[in-house]
Amino acid sequence: MSDLVSDPVDGETAAGDGAKLVGVVLVSHSAAVAASVAELATGLAGGGTLAPVAAAGGDGDGGLGTSSELISAAAATVDRGAGVAVLTDLGSAVLTVKALLAEGDELPPDTRLVDAPFVEGAVAAVVTASAGADLAAVEAAAAEAYTYRKV
Amino acid sequence: MLDADFFRRWMTATAVSVEHEAERLTALDSPIGDADHGSNLERGFRAVTAALEKDGPDTPGAVLTLAGRTLISTVGGASGPLYGTLLRRTGKALGEAAEIDEREFAQALRTGVDAVMQLGGAAPGDKTMIDALLPAVDALGQSFAAARSAAEEGALATTPLQARKGRASYLGERSIGHQDPGATSSAILIAALAETAGE
C-alpha cells in the first residue's frame, strides 16, 4: 500500500539542524479519502520544511474499513522521535486507534489520537508540525479547528 | 474449574456459531448499519481459531488475550476493536493462572465489559452490544445458562430502542424497530460460552 503513503519528507530545516518533527498519520475508512487529505494537507503546508505525513486508509484489501496493520505501519513510517499525531474519521477508525494505543507496543512512543475534524484538523496538524512545533502544539492546533464555525 | 482448553473451545464454538449466523447478522446490520457485521466477525473469529491452533497458548488469560489481539487486527470494522478489547481485557484480568473458577471468570469478564463501555462510550440502553453483555455478566453469578438467557433477552430488548452510538445513531428515530446486530452477536458469544460449559 506504499502508494497510499505520501513520501515522508525529512526537514530541510526551518526548525534548525537535527530538529525532530512530529509525524502525522491520517486514518480514514477510505484509502482514497486518507490519501487525498494527506495530499491536500501537504499541499497547503507548502514550501520549505514538510513534516512527515502518512495515510492509512481502508481495510487493507481495497475495501472500506480500518486496518490496524496499515495504521501501525503508517505510524512507524512517520516517527522521527518527536511523537506522532493520529487523526481519524469515524467509528472503527477511532476505536481501532484507541485499541492500538491501549495495546501499548503497537504504535511508536508518544503517539496520540488527536481529537479534531479530519480535513481541517489534518491541514492544521501538518502546517504546525512542519513549523517544528512539538506534539502538544500540533494537537492543540488540530483540535482548534473545531472552533472555526463556517456559518 | 476452567482451563485454557475450555476457553479455546469457547472461541472455536463462537467461530462456528458466527459462521452459522453470519447471514442473519449481516441482515440485521443492513437497515441500520453498513451490512458487514456478519462477514467481519466471521473473518475475525476464523483468524482467532487459526491463531489459537498455531500458537497454542496454555492459560485462560493467554487464550483470550491472543483472541482479542487477533480480532483487533483482522476484523476491519468497529466490532474488531470492541470485541478485541472485550476479550483482551478479560484475558489480562485473568492473569497467568492455569485454571480459574467461575466467579473469577465472571469478575474478569466484567472488567472486559467495562473496558468496552469506556472504549465506545456506550451506556446501557444505547442499543449496542453492552445491552446484551451487561445483563449476561450480571447473570453469570448464577450460571452460564442464566447468562445466555440474559444476553438473548438483552439483545431482543434493543429492538424498540433508538441508537445513540455508531453508524445507526445517524438514523435517529429510524433506528427504532430493528434489533441491534452488535447485541445479537454478543448474545451469540455468550450462548457459545454456555454451550461450551455444557449448559
Chai-1 contact restraints between the chains, C-beta under 6 A:
chainA,res_idxA,chainB,res_idxB,connection_type,confidence,min_distance_angstrom,max_distance_angstrom,comment,restraint_id
A,D59,B,G76,contact,1.0,0.0,6.0,A-B,restraint_1
A,G65,B,G76,contact,1.0,0.0,6.0,A-B,restraint_2
A,G65,B,G77,contact,1.0,0.0,6.0,A-B,restraint_3
A,T66,B,G76,contact,1.0,0.0,6.0,A-B,restraint_4
A,S68,B,I72,contact,1.0,0.0,6.0,A-B,restraint_5
A,S68,B,S73,contact,1.0,0.0,6.0,A-B,restraint_6
A,G91,B,A78,contact,1.0,0.0,6.0,A-B,restraint_7
A,S92,B,G77,contact,1.0,0.0,6.0,A-B,restraint_8
A,S92,B,A78,contact,1.0,0.0,6.0,A-B,restraint_9
A,L95,B,A78,contact,1.0,0.0,6.0,A-B,restraint_10
A,L95,B,P81,contact,1.0,0.0,6.0,A-B,restraint_11
A,T96,B,P81,contact,1.0,0.0,6.0,A-B,restraint_12
A,K98,B,L119,contact,1.0,0.0,6.0,A-B,restraint_13
A,A99,B,I72,contact,1.0,0.0,6.0,A-B,restraint_14
A,A99,B,P81,contact,1.0,0.0,6.0,A-B,restraint_15
A,A99,B,G84,contact,1.0,0.0,6.0,A-B,restraint_16
A,A99,B,T85,contact,1.0,0.0,6.0,A-B,restraint_17
